[in-house]
Amino acid sequence: MKHTLLTTATAALLALAPMAEAANLKMSHVRPQDATIDVELRAFADTVAQATGGDVTIEIFPASALGDYTTVQERISVGAIDMATQPAATGADRQMQISSFPYLAGNWDQARAVYGPGGVVRDTMAELYAKQDITMLAAYPVYFGGISLNVDNPNPGSTDPNGIKVRVPGIKSFQLTAQALGYIPSPIPFSEAFTAVQTGVVDGVIGSGAEGYYASFRDVTKTYIPANTHFEVWYMIASNESLAGLDDDDKAALMAAAEEFEATRWTVAEADQAKNEQKLADLGATIAPLTDEQLAAMAAKVRAEVWPEVLKDVGEEWGQAILDKVASAE
C-alpha cells in the first residue's frame, strides 16, 4: 500500500514538473517562394526537425511576408520574430555597411577568405549583431553584384559619365558606387523599383546581382553587366530570446545545422551565379562581359573615390582597421 501511494505521489510530481516544450520558430527571407534561398531554407528546416526529433520546427515566410528586412531585423532584436536569412539592415547600425563595401573582394577565393568562416567581415558582423541581441548563425554567400539595365550601354566597361539613371538602395556605398561608375544614382525604395524601371523613371538598377535581377527585374533587364560591384552575402540570424528558449541539445543541433547549411552554400554559390546569368540571357538579355583590365579600373576608381567617404560614415579608424585585415587576408 505504501509503495502504491509513493508511486502515485511521484507521478503527480512529474505531472507538475515543467516539461520542455516543442519550439515553432518563424524564419523570414526576402525572395519569392520556390526561389533558391526558399528551397535551401526549407531543406535546412527539415534538417533541424530531424536533428531535434521534432522538438524544433522552423516555419518559412518568403517574400518579406513578415516585413521588409530592416523591420524584421528590428523585430528579431526584441524577440518578436525568431529568425531570418537576409541582408544586414544598415539603418540599425551604420557600421554594418562594412558587409557591402564595394569591390572589397575581387573573386570567389577572396570572398570566402573575407566572408567565410574565420573571415574578418564575417566575425565583425557577428559582433555587430550581438550588440542588437541577435546571434548570427551563418553567412549565406549569394553573388557578386552587377548592373541591370532596361536600355543599351554601348560602353559597359567605361567609368565615364553615360547619362544612364539607375535605382540604388538607400545605402551610401551603393549611391557613391553608381556615381563613380558613370551612372546617375536615384535612391528608390525596393517596393517601387520595378515600376520605376518599367515606366522609365530610371533606366536600370545597381545594388543586386543576377539572382536578384532574375527574381525581381527579369522583365525589365535588357542588358546585364557583371561588374562585380560588391559581394552580396546574407546572414542567418536568430533572436537571443528565441535561442534561450531552447534546451542545450536542441540549440546545439540548430547551430550545427546552420554550420552545415553555410558550408554547403559555399560549394554551390559560384555556379548559382553563372546559372542566373544564363537565365537572364535565355530571356533575351544581353550579357556584357568585362575584361580583367576593365574590372580592375572600376575597382580602383571606386576604392579611391568611394571608400574614403563610406569610411567617414562607419568610423574611419574602425573601418580602416578592417580593410587592412581584408588586404592581409587576400
C-alpha positions, 0 to 999 in steps of 0.5 A: 500500500505504501509503495502504491501511494509513493508511486502515485505521489511521484507521478503527480510530481512529474505531472507538475514538473515543467516539461520542455516544450516543442519550439515553432520558430518563424524564419523570414527571407526576402525572395519569392517562394520556390526561389533558391534561398526558399528551397535551401531554407526549407531543406535546412528546416527539415534538417533541424526537425530531424536533428531535434526529433521534432522538438524544433520546427522552423516555419518559412515566410518568403517574400518579406511576408513578415516585413521588409528586412530592416523591420524584421531585423528590428523585430528579431532584436526584441524577440518578436520574430525568431529568425531570418536569412537576409541582408544586414539592415544598415539603418540599425547600425551604420557600421554594418555597411562594412558587409557591402563595401564595394569591390572589397573582394575581387573573386570567389577565393577572396570572398570566402577568405573575407566572408567565410568562416574565420573571415574578418567581415564575417566575425565583425558582423557577428559582433555587430549583431550581438550588440542588437541581441541577435546571434548570427548563425551563418553567412549565406554567400549569394553573388557578386553584384552587377548592373541591370539595365532596361536600355543599351550601354554601348560602353559597359566597361567605361567609368565615364559619365553615360547619362544612364539613371539607375535605382540604388538602395538607400545605402551610401556605398551603393549611391557613391558606387553608381556615381563613380561608375558613370551612372546617375544614382536615384535612391528608390525604395525596393517596393517601387523599383520595378515600376520605376524601371518599367515606366522609365523613371530610371533606366536600370538598377545597381545594388543586386546581382543576377539572382536578384535581377532574375527574381525581381527585374527579369522583365525589365533587364535588357542588358546585364553587366557583371561588374562585380560591384560588391559581394552580396552575402546574407546572414542567418540570424536568430533572436537571443530570446528565441535561442534561450528558449531552447534546451542545450541539445536542441540549440546545439543541433540548430547551430550545427545545422546552420554550420552545415547549411553555410558550408554547403552554400559555399560549394554551390554559390559560384555556379548559382551565379553563372546559372542566373546569368544564363537565365537572364540571357535565355530571356533575351538579355544581353550579357556584357562581359568585362575584361580583367583590365576593365574590372580592375579600373572600376575597382580602383576608381571606386576604392579611391573615390568611394571608400574614403567617404563610406569610411567617414560614415562607419568610423574611419579608424574602425573601418580602416582597421578592417580593410587592412585585415581584408588586404592581409587576408587576400 
